[in-house]
Amino acid sequence: MSVWIRRGLLAFNIVLILVALSLIVVVLTGDAAGAQTAAAAQTEGDWAALLGAAVAVAGSSIGAGVAVAYTGAAALAAMSERPELFGRAIVIVGLAEGIAIYGLVVGIILIGRA
């Protein structure tokens, strides 16, 4: 990797960190009255649905990542020996990626009920 690419990536990361820090400062110094009004508008059961949606999306994404890692590695190994297995390998990797989509759908349904 050339020096200019590394410097560009470093500058990009520094900008991202500064933007994140500025967002944290804005959130922490925000209007307390607006936060109380928003909290009063929520009902008691909303937090459980939102927590369930977060767990569903996070768990399915992690599971899909692990599944794609193993199936992708096995698919590449199989295709290196027999290139005609490309179609079957892509289908299997796609099924592993479907796990994340199922979690996202469950999360959207739960957020809709909140």
Buried (B, 14 or more C-beta within 10 A) or exposed (E): EEEEEEEEEEEEEEEEEEEEEEEEEEEEEEEEEEEEEEEEEEEEEEEEBBEBBEBBBEBBBEBBEEBBEEBBEEBEEBBEEEEEBEEEBEEBBEEBBEBBEEBBEBBEEBBEEB
